[in-house]
Amino acid sequence: MTHLATLTLTLLFALAFPVVARAAEPVSAYPSKLVRLIVPYPAGGSSDIVARMMAIKLADRWKQSVIVENKVGASGIIATDFVANSPPDGYSILVGSNSATTIASHLSTKSSTFKGLSDLVSLTNVLSVPAVLVVNPRVPANTIAELIALLKQSPGKYNYGSSGAQSGYHLSMEQFQMMTGTKMVHVPYAGIAPAELALISGDVEVLLDSGLTSLQHIRSGRMRILGIASLETWPLAPEFPLMSATLPGFQSLSFIGLFAARDTPTELAAKITSEFRAILNESELHQKLINLGAIPSSIGMSSEDFKKFLEIDAKTWGDVIQASGGKKN
């Protein structure tokens, strides 16, 4: 065989079998280069803060560079789509949320190829923070039961704010109305901060809010807490009543979880999960996450428990979106 023929066959083989040409590194060698934590939201937000905490711990543990990269847009779907379509080698890890994963899987997005959780490999949960139901102090209701009675007396009279249409807070309030047989007017805002200001000023009367960001307003008297949307007490405010005591099963949790690209090998995903769970369960970082509002049982879940959690979360959002007339894929 001539040298030219040999070279031609070699090139054809490389083009036909690109995966073979780029043999995967042994799982034991991971990580051998820079790892990127992909955050769907701007710098300074809770996902970004948590990602940077983890990056510091991982870099020290691995003796390898770990950076946080913010890919913002489309309620987190741009970042999700990026990771889903990244090489399945564990070097791009999504620091995802409800809106970027379990909610996004039920919404039509023309600019994204992301179609659902099957496009990602679920690793572990970092934390879940409960929402709280708050009202303007002028609203004549001090409990969930009193609010439900008030809303039933005057359907459509009261407004509720949210951090945006199809956000977790909006969909949870749709669920609340379906469970209670009540009707309010939805007023969406560009984020939870302006929605909080609207509640404080009286532009809206009701808000399902972040437990963490609302805490200072509740304790200052600018908001009145009616209940926490969790099935278990919250360490930062154990005195808050559980909404589930009045509405069995009702909860609204904002989670930050970790995901790898589709087709990431099972053994590699297991190793990455183990590494993250190790740092999340270190006493120092674990306490920092609780101080950020995490429910303790949500920190560093096993991959099996995390998958079950995601299945339930995705079904909840899917049912609410369908019932409320939201767009589905």
C-alpha positions in Angstrom: 0.0 0.0 0.0 1.4 3.4 -0.9 2.1 6.1 1.7 -0.7 8.3 0.2 -3.2 5.5 0.4 -2.3 4.7 4.0 -2.6 8.4 4.9 -6.0 8.6 3.1 -7.3 5.6 5.0 -6.1 7.0 8.3 -7.9 10.3 7.7 -11.1 8.5 6.7 -11.0 6.4 9.8 -10.5 9.4 12.0 -13.5 11.2 10.5 -15.7 8.2 10.7 -14.8 7.4 14.3 -14.2 10.7 16.1 -15.0 9.2 19.5 -12.4 6.5 19.2 -9.9 9.2 18.1 -10.6 11.0 21.4 -10.5 8.2 23.8 -12.1 9.1 27.2 -9.8 9.5 30.1 -10.0 6.9 32.9 -12.5 7.8 35.6 -9.7 7.6 38.1 -7.9 10.5 36.4 -10.9 12.9 36.7 -10.4 15.8 37.0 -7.2 16.3 35.0 -8.0 19.8 33.7 -10.1 22.9 34.5 -13.7 22.2 35.6 -16.5 24.7 34.9 -19.5 25.2 37.1 -22.2 26.7 34.8 -24.6 29.1 36.6 -27.7 30.1 34.7 -28.0 33.5 36.6 -26.0 36.7 37.1 -23.1 37.0 39.5 -24.2 37.8 43.0 -27.3 35.7 43.1 -27.8 32.7 45.4 -26.8 30.2 42.7 -23.7 32.1 41.9 -22.7 32.5 45.6 -23.2 28.8 46.3 -21.3 27.8 43.1 -18.3 30.0 44.2 -18.3 28.4 47.7 -18.2 25.0 46.1 -15.5 26.0 43.5 -13.1 27.0 46.3 -13.7 23.7 48.2 -13.3 21.6 45.0 -10.2 23.4 43.8 -8.6 22.7 47.2 -9.7 19.1 47.2 -8.8 18.3 43.6 -5.7 20.5 43.3 -7.2 21.6 40.0 -8.7 24.8 38.8 -12.5 25.1 39.2 -14.2 28.3 37.8 -17.8 29.6 37.8 -19.1 30.7 34.5 -22.4 32.6 34.3 -24.5 31.9 31.2 -27.5 34.1 31.6 -30.8 34.1 29.7 -34.2 32.5 29.0 -34.9 31.9 32.7 -31.9 29.6 32.9 -32.5 27.5 29.8 -29.5 28.9 27.9 -27.1 27.5 30.5 -29.1 24.2 30.7 -29.0 23.8 27.0 -25.3 24.5 27.0 -24.5 21.8 29.5 -26.9 19.2 28.0 -25.0 19.5 24.7 -21.5 19.6 26.2 -19.1 16.7 25.9 -20.1 14.0 28.5 -16.8 14.2 30.3 -17.8 16.0 33.5 -15.9 19.2 32.8 -19.1 21.3 32.5 -21.4 21.0 35.5 -24.8 22.8 35.6 -25.6 24.5 38.9 -29.3 24.3 38.0 -32.7 25.3 39.5 -36.4 24.6 39.1 -36.9 27.2 36.4 -33.9 25.9 34.4 -34.8 22.2 34.7 -38.1 20.8 36.1 -40.1 23.8 35.0 -38.3 24.3 31.7 -39.0 20.7 30.7 -42.7 21.6 30.4 -42.3 24.9 28.5 -41.9 25.5 24.7 -38.6 27.3 24.0 -37.9 28.0 20.3 -34.2 28.9 21.0 -33.4 25.7 22.9 -32.9 22.0 22.2 -33.5 21.1 25.8 -36.5 18.9 26.1 -36.5 17.6 29.6 -34.5 16.0 32.4 -33.6 13.1 30.1 -31.2 15.6 28.4 -29.2 15.8 31.7 -27.6 13.5 34.2 -28.8 14.3 37.7 -26.0 14.3 40.3 -27.0 15.7 43.7 -29.0 18.5 45.3 -27.0 21.3 46.8 -29.9 22.8 48.8 -33.6 23.6 48.8 -35.0 26.8 50.3 -38.7 27.0 51.1 -41.0 29.8 50.0 -43.2 31.7 52.5 -46.7 33.1 52.0 -46.7 36.8 53.1 -49.3 39.6 52.9 -49.3 43.3 53.3 -49.9 44.1 57.0 -53.2 45.9 56.0 -54.7 42.6 54.7 -57.2 41.3 57.4 -55.8 37.8 57.6 -53.4 36.3 60.2 -53.5 32.7 59.1 -53.7 30.6 55.9 -57.3 29.6 56.8 -58.3 33.3 57.3 -56.7 34.2 54.0 -58.6 31.5 52.2 -61.9 32.6 53.8 -61.2 36.2 52.8 -60.4 35.3 49.2 -63.5 33.1 48.9 -65.6 36.1 50.1 -64.3 38.3 47.3 -63.1 36.4 44.3 -60.7 38.4 42.1 -60.5 41.3 44.5 -57.0 40.7 45.7 -53.7 40.8 43.7 -50.7 38.6 44.2 -47.2 39.3 42.9 -44.6 37.0 41.5 -41.1 37.1 40.2 -42.4 36.6 36.7 -44.9 34.6 34.6 -44.2 30.8 34.7 -41.7 31.2 37.5 -41.8 28.8 40.4 -43.5 31.4 42.7 -46.2 32.1 40.1 -46.9 28.4 39.4 -47.0 27.6 43.1 -49.6 30.4 43.6 -51.6 28.8 40.7 -51.4 25.6 42.6 -52.5 27.3 45.9 -55.6 28.7 44.2 -56.5 25.4 42.6 -56.1 23.6 46.0 -58.2 26.2 47.8 -60.8 27.1 45.2 -59.8 30.8 45.3 -59.1 33.4 42.7 -56.7 36.3 42.7 -55.2 38.6 40.0 -51.6 37.8 39.1 -49.2 40.7 38.8 -45.8 39.5 37.5 -42.6 41.5 38.2 -39.1 41.2 36.8 -37.7 39.4 39.7 -38.5 38.8 43.4 -37.0 42.0 44.7 -39.5 44.3 42.8 -42.3 42.0 43.8 -41.3 42.4 47.5 -41.3 46.2 47.1 -44.8 46.0 45.5 -46.1 44.0 48.5 -44.6 46.4 51.0 -46.0 49.4 49.2 -49.4 47.8 48.9 -49.5 47.6 45.1 -50.2 43.8 45.6 -51.6 42.2 48.7 -50.2 38.7 48.6 -46.9 37.2 47.7 -45.3 33.8 47.7 -41.8 34.9 48.5 -38.3 33.6 49.1 -38.0 32.6 52.7 -34.5 34.0 52.8 -35.0 37.5 51.3 -38.3 38.1 53.0 -37.0 37.3 56.5 -35.8 40.8 57.3 -39.1 42.3 56.1 -41.2 39.9 58.1 -39.2 40.7 61.3 -39.4 44.4 60.7 -43.2 44.3 60.3 -43.3 45.3 56.7 -44.7 41.9 55.7 -46.9 39.5 57.7 -46.0 35.8 57.5 -49.0 33.4 57.1 -47.0 30.2 56.5 -44.0 28.5 55.2 -44.4 26.3 52.1 -42.5 23.3 53.4 -43.2 19.9 54.8 -40.7 20.4 57.6 -39.7 23.3 59.9 -37.1 25.8 58.8 -34.0 26.2 60.9 -33.8 29.9 60.3 -37.4 30.5 61.5 -38.7 27.4 63.3 -41.6 29.5 64.6 -43.2 29.9 61.1 -46.3 27.8 60.7 -46.3 25.1 58.0 -48.8 25.8 55.1 -49.1 22.0 54.8 -50.9 21.9 58.2 -53.8 23.6 56.4 -53.1 22.4 52.9 -51.7 18.8 53.2 -48.8 18.2 50.8 -48.4 21.8 49.8 -44.8 22.9 49.4 -42.8 25.3 47.2 -39.1 24.8 47.3 -36.4 26.6 45.3 -33.6 24.2 44.7 -30.0 24.4 43.5 -28.9 21.1 42.1 -26.0 19.7 40.0 -26.3 18.1 36.6 -23.9 16.8 34.0 -24.3 16.5 30.2 -26.5 13.8 28.7 -24.7 10.4 28.2 -22.2 11.1 30.9 -21.0 7.6 31.9 -22.6 6.1 35.0 -19.2 5.5 36.7 -18.0 9.1 36.1 -21.3 10.6 37.2 -21.1 8.5 40.4 -17.6 9.8 41.1 -18.5 13.4 40.5 -21.6 13.0 42.8 -19.4 11.5 45.5 -16.9 14.4 45.3 -19.6 17.0 45.6 -21.4 15.3 48.4 -18.1 15.1 50.3 -17.7 18.9 50.3 -21.4 19.6 50.9 -21.3 17.5 54.0 -18.2 19.2 55.5 -19.4 20.9 58.6 -18.2 24.4 57.6 -19.9 24.4 54.2 -23.0 22.6 55.5 -23.5 25.3 58.1 -23.0 28.0 55.5 -25.8 26.5 53.4 -28.1 26.3 56.3 -27.4 30.0 57.0 -28.4 30.6 53.4 -31.8 29.1 54.1 -31.3 25.5 53.2 -33.5 22.8 54.7 -30.9 20.4 56.2 -32.3 17.2 54.7 -31.9 18.7 51.2 -28.2 19.2 51.3 -26.1 16.7 49.4 -28.8 14.1 48.6 -27.8 10.8 47.1 -28.3 10.7 43.4 -31.2 8.2 43.8 -33.0 10.5 46.3 -32.3 13.5 44.0 -33.8 11.8 41.0 -37.0 10.9 43.0 -37.2 14.6 44.2 -36.9 15.8 40.6 -39.5 13.4 39.3 -42.0 14.7 41.9 -41.0 18.3 41.3 -41.3 17.9 37.5 -44.7 16.3 37.8 -46.0 19.0 40.1 -45.0 21.7 37.7 -46.4 19.8 34.7 -49.8 19.3 36.3 -50.0 23.0 37.4 -48.8 24.3 34.0 -51.4 22.1 32.2 -54.2 23.0 34.5 -53.4 26.7 34.3 -53.2 26.7 30.5 -49.4 27.2 30.3 -47.5 26.2 27.2 -46.1 22.7 27.0 -43.6 21.1 24.6 
